[in-house]
Amino acid sequence: IADAAGLDPALVAKHASPPFVTDAETYGVMPSMPASRSNLAEALSKGSSRFLIETDYIDDPGKPSAVMAPTTVPRKVRQMTSSGLADAEAVHRICRDLPDMLYKR
C-alpha cells in the first residue's frame, strides 16, 4: 500500500502490529506493537530492536473500551532492561531514535 501511494515504507508505522520485526515480516514498514510482555519478548528474541511500543485496547469482552494505561510503556521498558531482555542501546533505539526518525523529520 505504501509503495502504491508513493510513500517510503520506512516512514509508515503499522499500528497494533503483532511482533513482526524482521525485514521479511515488515516489508520495510515500521511495526508499532502493544506493550505486552509477550510481544516484547517475541520481538526481541528475533534479534531486532526496530519497532515502536504503544498502548492499545485490551480486547476483553468483559471490559469494553478498556485501554492499557499510558504508564504501561515505561513499566515494560523497565522490565525489559531489568530482566536483561534488552540493553540500554536497544531501549534508546526503540524509545528515542525510531520515534525521532518517524515524527521529527
C-alpha positions as CSV (number, residue, x, y, z in Angstrom):
1,I,0.0,0.0,0.0
2,A,2.8,2.4,0.9
3,D,4.5,1.7,-2.5
4,A,1.3,2.3,-4.4
5,A,0.8,5.6,-2.6
6,G,4.5,6.7,-3.3
7,L,5.4,6.6,0.4
8,D,8.7,5.4,1.8
9,P,7.7,2.2,3.7
10,A,10.2,3.0,6.5
11,L,8.2,6.1,7.3
12,V,4.9,4.2,7.7
13,A,4.0,2.9,11.1
14,K,1.8,-0.2,11.4
15,H,-0.3,0.4,14.5
16,A,-1.3,-2.5,16.7
17,S,1.2,-4.7,14.9
18,P,1.9,-8.2,16.1
19,P,5.6,-8.8,17.0
20,F,6.6,-8.9,13.3
21,V,10.0,-7.2,13.2
22,T,12.2,-8.9,10.7
23,D,12.6,-7.5,7.2
24,A,10.7,-10.5,5.8
25,E,7.8,-9.8,8.2
26,T,7.6,-6.0,7.8
27,Y,8.3,-5.3,4.2
28,G,10.1,-2.2,5.4
29,V,7.1,-0.8,7.4
30,M,7.8,0.3,11.0
31,P,5.9,-2.0,13.4
32,S,4.3,-0.4,16.5
33,M,3.3,-3.1,19.0
34,P,1.1,-3.0,22.1
35,A,3.4,-3.1,25.1
36,S,2.7,-6.6,26.3
37,R,5.4,-8.8,27.8
38,S,4.8,-11.5,25.2
39,N,5.0,-9.1,22.3
40,L,8.3,-7.5,23.5
41,A,9.9,-10.9,24.3
42,E,9.0,-12.3,20.9
43,A,10.2,-9.3,19.0
44,L,13.5,-9.0,20.9
45,S,14.1,-12.8,20.6
46,K,14.3,-12.2,16.8
47,G,17.3,-10.0,17.3
48,S,15.7,-6.8,16.3
49,S,15.1,-3.5,18.1
50,R,13.3,-2.0,15.0
51,F,9.9,-1.4,16.5
52,L,7.8,1.1,18.5
53,I,5.9,0.3,21.7
54,E,2.4,1.6,22.3
55,T,-0.7,1.2,24.5
56,D,-3.8,-0.2,22.9
57,Y,-7.3,-1.5,23.7
58,I,-7.3,-4.5,26.0
59,D,-9.7,-6.6,23.8
60,D,-11.6,-8.1,26.7
61,P,-15.3,-8.5,26.0
62,G,-16.0,-8.0,29.7
63,K,-14.3,-4.6,29.7
64,P,-15.5,-2.8,26.5
65,S,-13.4,0.2,25.6
66,A,-10.8,-0.6,28.2
67,V,-7.3,0.5,27.3
68,M,-3.8,-0.1,28.6
69,A,-2.7,2.7,30.8
70,P,0.0,5.1,29.4
71,T,2.2,4.0,32.3
72,T,2.3,0.6,30.7
73,V,5.1,1.6,28.3
74,P,7.6,2.9,30.9
75,R,6.9,-0.1,33.1
76,K,7.5,-2.6,30.3
77,V,10.7,-0.8,29.3
78,R,12.0,-1.1,32.9
79,Q,11.1,-4.8,32.9
80,M,12.9,-5.3,29.6
81,T,16.1,-3.8,31.0
82,S,15.9,-5.3,34.5
83,S,15.3,-8.8,33.1
84,G,18.2,-8.5,30.6
85,L,15.7,-8.8,27.7
86,A,17.0,-5.5,26.2
87,D,20.1,-3.4,26.8
88,A,20.3,0.4,27.1
89,E,21.2,0.7,23.4
90,A,18.1,-1.2,22.3
91,V,15.9,0.8,24.6
92,H,17.3,4.1,23.3
93,R,16.7,3.0,19.7
94,I,13.1,1.9,20.4
95,C,12.1,4.8,22.6
96,R,14.1,7.7,21.1
97,D,15.8,7.1,17.8
98,L,13.0,5.4,15.9
99,P,10.2,7.8,17.1
100,D,12.5,10.8,16.3
101,M,13.1,9.4,12.8
102,L,9.4,8.9,12.2
103,Y,7.9,12.0,13.8
104,K,10.6,14.7,13.8
105,R,11.6,14.7,10.2
